[in-house]
Amino acid sequence: MERRGVDMSELRRRARDDEALEERERDADPLTTGSEVKVGSNNSDIPPSVDNTPEVLNKALSGLSSRWKNWWVRGILTLAMITFFFFIIYLGPMVLMMIVLGVQIKCFHEIILIGYNVYHSYHLPWFRTLSWYFLLCANYFFYGETVTDTFFALVQREEPLRILSKYHRFISFALYLAGFCMFVLSLVKKHYRLQFYMFGWTHVTLLIVVTQSHLIIHNLFDGMIWFIVPISCVICNDIMAYMFGFFFGRTPLIKLSPKKTWEGFIGGFFATVLFGILLSYVMSGYKYFVCPFEFNNDANSFTVDCEPSELFQLQSYTIPCGLHSILGWQTVRMYPFQIHSIALSSFASLISPFGGFFASGFKRAFKIKDFADTIPGHGGIMDRFDCQYLMATFVNVYIASFIRGPNPSKLLQQLMALRLDQQLQIFKSLKANLIEKGLLPAGA
């Protein structure tokens, strides 16, 4: 009985110690202490948004009201960004990919920085290092897959690349596993919950940012037109919705974004569809925009040259009888891609804005105005690309579902990489199949 009494008292003591430890963890936990509610207050560690408008613009627009000053600042900076966009298009696909990678890194930095500030996680052991390490692992996996698939001939020709390609997924998993073990080893008793918050924050950020930027580059390999038209449609919708809302907006659209109006939403839709059709017509006539970005084994270089597919060749379409008297035409000549552009521009104007609404809800949850103050009048880089990421996923799914078919040249490259006995077996199977279908004589 005495022994039992000692055991019970020991258990009660341990239970009190565990309760005290949990209470200390709750006190250190920003979610249970209500510090999230204070994110937008003066005591928050999140820096308030600042006016980083260039001094020359501030002086030039000093006599205007804040509403019109903001209109001019946004307009001038928008024109500057569009000019830069045209410039990098001129520089070619490789530079575009580098820009996408740079944007991805900046967006990741902006979102992770919010997590650090909100959860006061500056002093968590290894965590800043681990966040960037996981970004590196994710990029190695996704872009390694893309390079292996798209530039198969180049990869097979170079021995180091061939080895990396063969064991790519194993290497990627080993790299991630190293980061995972480092995270487990970095766990500190008084910061358990906070560390797991930030572990989840990092992985969700990787899912949103890295995956979508990978899809943007994947679209680019199918031809620059699949990169430029969707991005341009989102930009056009953003501009036109702002213009229609600024001059005609009266009816609020959604509570998450009080400045968004139905007038801007509807006006942006019609303007974007028209813009998409016109831009597609102009771009479909140039091989530079419609040809896939590939590695030419004969020229030993990356090329954008091909015989345009039917998608980018003018076709005649019959106009419905009811429109003959209105338009005065019976047929119209247009590129098939222009029809697809209607789907792209419709998504850009009707669904992509929900990526912006999602970002607005995220910012409201943490009581911040913008992700950063990188671009005067526009906020951070993520503020400009919140709709683009959703658009990239749609375009990739659209191409895979309605556009892309088997690629004979890529299939032939993969066959040539097989052993000779495997090639011979495939040859015999293919020959037997063609003879059975009557395409080859029986004695061939």
N, C-alpha and C positions, 0 to 999 in steps of 0.2 A: 504494500500500500504506500509505503514511504517513497519507494522508487517511482511509483505511478504519479504521486503528487509532484515529485521533482520534474518528471517529464512534462506534465501539464503546465507547470509554471514556466518551463523553458519554452514550450510551444507558444504560450501567451506572450512571453517576452519577444520572441521572434516575430509574432504577428504584429505587435506594437511597433517594432523596428521597421517592418515592411510598410505599415501604414504611414509612418513618419517619412519614409523614403518616397512613397508615392505622392505625399503631400508636397514635399520639396520639389519633385519633378513637375507637379501641377503648377506650383508657384513660378517655376522657370519656364513653363510652356506658354508661348505667346498666344496660343489659341484659347487656353483656359483662363488666362488672366485678362482677356479682353483687349490685348494690345492691337488686335486687328481693327477694332473699332476706332482706335486712335491713329490709324495709319495716315489719315489726312490732316491730323491736328498738328499744332506747332511743336509738340513733343516728339513727333514721329522722326525716325531716322531717314525716312524717304525725303530727299530734297524737293522742295517745291519747284514747280515749273518756272523758268525764268524767261524773260524776253531777250532772246539772243539775235534779234533782228539786226542786220548790219547797220552801223551808224549812219551811212550815207542814205539808206532808205528811211531811217527814222527822221532825218533832217528834211528829206524831200517830201515826206508825207505828214509832217508835223501839224499842218493845218487841217487835217481831215479828222472826222469822228473815228472812234475805235472800230466801228463796223466797216467803214470804207477803207480804213487803213489796213485792216486784216484782209479785206478783199484784194487790195493791190499787192500786199506782201505775198499772199498765196498765189496770185496770178503770176507775178514776176518769177517767183521760185519754181512754179509749175513749168513755165516756159523754159527756164534754165535746165530743169530735170529732163524735159522732153528733148531739148537740144543735145544733152549728154547721152540720152538713149539712142538718138539717131547716130551719134558719133561712134558709140560702141558697136552698133549694127554694122557700120561701115568697116570697122576693124575686123569683123568676122566671127565665126562661131567659137573659136578657141578663146577669144577675149570675153565673149558673152558668158562662157562657162566660168571663167575666172571671176567675173563680176557677180554671177549668181552665188558662187562659193563665198565671196566676200560679204554679200548681203546676208547669207545664211549665218555666218559667224557673228555679224553685228546683231542680227535678230536674237540669236541665242544669248549673246552677252546682255542685251537689254532685258530679256525675260528672267534670266538667272539673277541679274542684279536686283530686280524687284524682290525675288525670293530671299536673297541675302538680307535686304533691308527690312522686309516685313517680319521675317522670323529672327532678326538680330543674330544671324549665323556667321558673323565675320570670323569668329574664333573657333569654329568647329575644326577639329584636326583633319587635315588633308582635303577638306571638302572642295575648296576652290580648285585645287589640283585635280581631284577626281572628276569634277564636272567637265573640265576641259579634256581630260583623258577619255571620258565616255564619248564626248563629241568626236574626238579623233578616231575612236574605235568604230563609231557609227558611220563616219565618212569613209573609212577604209573598207568597211563591208559593202556599202551601197555602191560606191564608185568603182570598187574592184569588180563587182558583178557587172556593172555597165561596161567597163573597159574590156573585160573578158568576152562579153557577148557581142559588142559592137565592133571591136578591133581584133577579131579572132585571128586573122592572118598575121598581124603584127605580133601578137602575143605568142603564137606558135613558132614564129621565126626566131625570136630571141629566147635563149635558154633560161636566163633568170626569170623573165616574165612568164615563161611556160611553167616553171616550177611554182611560182607564186600563184598562177592561175589554177593549177591542179589542186593545190592545198589551200586555196583561198578561204573557204568556209571554216576549215579547221583552224587556220591562223586567226581568223576573225573571232571565232569562239574562244580560243586561247587568250587573246588580248582582252576580251570582255571578262573572261573568268578571272584574269589577273586583277582587273579593276574591282570586280565583285569581292574578291578575297581581301583586297586592300581596304574596301569599305567596311567589311566585317571586322577587320583588325583595328580599324580606327574608332570603333564604337566606344563611347565613354559613358560610364554609368549614369551620370547626372544629365546626359544629353540624348539618351536613347530615342525618345519620341521625336525630338527636334531633328535628329540626324535622319530618321526614316521619312519625316516630312520632306526634307530637302532631297533625299534619294528619289522619292516619287516625283517631286517637282522637276528634277533634272531629266528623268526618263520621259515624262509627259512633254517637256520642252523639246526633247530629241524627236519624239513622235511627230510633233506639230511642225517643227522647223526642218530637220534634216530629211525626213521622208518626203516632204513636199518639194523641197529644193531639188532633191534627187529626181523627182518626177518631172520637174521643169527641164532639167538637162536631158532627161530621157526623151521628152517631146522634141527638144532641139535636134537630136540626132535624126529624127524623122523628116527634118526640113525646117529651115528657119521660119517658114510661114506658120508652122504650128506653135512656134514660140512667140512671134511678133504679133500675130492677129489676136490671140487671146489676151495677151498683156495689154495691147493697145485698146482693146474693147473695154477692159476693166478701167484703164486710165480715162478713156472717153466717157464712160458712164459716171465715174467719179466727178469729172469736170462738169459735165452737162447736168447731172443731178444737183450739183452745187449751184450752177448758174440758174437753173429753173427755180430751185428753192429760194435762192437769194432774191430774185426779182418777183416771183409769183407765189412763193410758198405761203400758205395760210393754214393748212390742215396738218397737224402733227401725225407722223407715221408710226413711231414706236417709242415707248417710254424710255428705253435704254439709250436712245439718241434723240434728245428733245429737239435738236436743230434739224433733223431729217423730216421732210414733209412729203405728202402724197403727190403734190405737184412736181416736186423734184424727182421723185421715184418714177412717175409715169413719163415725164418729159425725158428723163435720162434713158428710159427703155427705148422709146421711138428713135431718139437721136443715135443711140448705140447700134441698133439694128441697121439703120441707114448707113452709118459709118462703117460697120463691119462689111456690108455688101460692097461698098465703094473701095475700101482698102483691099479686100480680097481680089477684086477685079484688077487692080493695079499690080499687085504682087504676083498673081498667078501667071503672068506673062514672062517672068524672069526665072531662069534656071537657078540663079544664085539663091533665091528664096525657096524654091519648091523641091530642090534635089536634097537627098539625105546627105548628112555629113559622114563620110566614110574614109577609111584608109585604103589608098590605091597601092597595091603591092608592086605593080609594074613601075609606077612613077616614084615609088618609095616616099610618098607624102600624103598628107590629108587633103582630100579634094571635095568640092561641091559641084559635081558635074554628072549629068545623067540625061536620059531621054524622058521627058516629063510623062507621067502616067496620064490616063484618061481623065483623072480628077482635075488636071490642070490643062486641059485642051478644050477650046471653045466648042460648045454643042448648041444645037437649035432646039428650043422648047416651045411647044404650042401653048398659046395663052388661052385660058378658058373662054368659052363663047360669050359669057356675060360681060367680059372686060374688053371685047373687041371694039365696041362702039365708044367706050370711054378712052381707051389708049390709042385706038386707031391702028393697032398692030395685030397680026395673027400669030406671029412667032417672035421669039426673042433669042438672041445669041448670048450665052453667058457660060462661065466656067462652072462645072459641077461643084467645085469647092465653095462657090458663093452660096449654094444652098446649105452646105454644112456650116458656113459662117453665120447663117441665121440662128442655128442651134447654139453656136458658140456665143454670139452676142446676146442672145436671149438669156442664157445662163449667166453671163457676165452682168447683166442688168437686173435680173430677177432673183437669182440665188446667191451669187457672189457677195452682194451687200450683207448677207447674213453672217459672213465671215467678219465683216466690220462690226455688226451688231454684237457678235460674240466677243470681239475684242473690247467693245464699249462696256459690256457687262463685266468682263474681267477687270477692266480699269476701275469701274465703279465699286467692285467688290473690295478693292484695296485703296479706294479713294484717291486715285491719281488721275491727272488730266491726260497725260501722254506717257508712252513707254519711255521716251527720252526727249531731249530738246536738240537733236542733231540738226534738223532742218527747220529754220525759222518759219512759223506759221503752219507747219505741218506736223510737228512732233518728232518722234523717232523714226528709224527705218522701218520698224515693225508696224508703226501706224500707217505707213504707205503700202505695206505688203500683206496686211491682214486678209484682204480679199483675193490677192494673187495666189496664195497658197491653196485656197479652196478651188480656184479656177484651174490650177495645175493638175489637181487630182481628177477633175472632170474631163479635161482634155486627154489625159492619159487613158482613162477608162473609155472615152469616146473613140479614140484611135484604135484601141485594142478590140472594141466591140464592132465598129462599123467600117474601119478603114484598112487596118493592117491585115495582110494575108501571108501565106507562106513565102519565104524569101529564097528563091532557087540558088542565088549566088552564095548566101550564107550557109545554106544546107550543103552545097558542094565543098565549101571550105572545111566544114566539119567532117565530111566524108574523107577528104584528102588527108586529114590528120589521123585517120584510123590506121591500124596495121594492115599490111598487104593482104593477109588472109581474110581479114574482116571486109576489106574493100571488094575482094573477089566474091565473097559470100553474098554481099549486097548486090553486086552486078548480076550474079546468077538468079537471085530472087526477082530483081527488076526485069531481067530478060524473060523469065518464065511468065511473069505477070503480063508483059506486053504481048507475048505470043498468045496467051490465053484470051486477051482482048482483041486479037486480030490485027494489032498494029505492026507486028513483025511476022514474017513468014516462018513456018514451023521449022524449017531447016537452018535458020539464021544462027 
